[in-house]
Amino acid sequence: MATKSFDEMMVIDTPEAARNLEKAYYEALERGPMKFDGPSIDEILERGREFRRNNPNWFKEAAAKAKERAIARGEDISDITDE
């Protein structure tokens, strides 16, 4: 559906539509590539690696807490293994 609407929007069938596309193109060229002010993807990945090194049991602990919450809510967790 999104592809269909995009394809419909990108029909350049009038001189005005062509001018608008040309204007948008040149504005984007002038603006340049998008810049992200946050940390780089490498920094984000390294933070995750460091967290896992410092918290080797984090997943087991999170799973145990989720299991406790499910039991407290009265959910049937009989098909969940302890592994």
C-alpha positions, 0 to 999 in steps of 0.5 A, a space after each residue: 500500500 505504501 509503495 502504491 501511494 508513493 508511486 502515485 505521488 511520484 507521477 510527474 505529469 505537469 510542469 509544476 510537479 516537475 518544478 517542485 521535484 527539481 526544487 526539492 532535489 536542489 534544496 537537498 543537494 544544498 543541505 547536504 547529507 543528514 547529520 546525526 548529533 548522537 553517538 555513532 553506531 560503533 559507539 552504541 554497539 560498544 556500549 552494548 558489548 560493555 554492558 554484556 561484559 559487565 552484566 553477564 547474567 542480565 538475560 537470565 535475570 530479566 527472564 526471571 523477572 518476566 516470569 515472576 510478573 507473569 505468575 503474579 498476573 496469574 498467567 499460565 506459564 507451564 509451557 515455558 522452560 527454565 533454560 
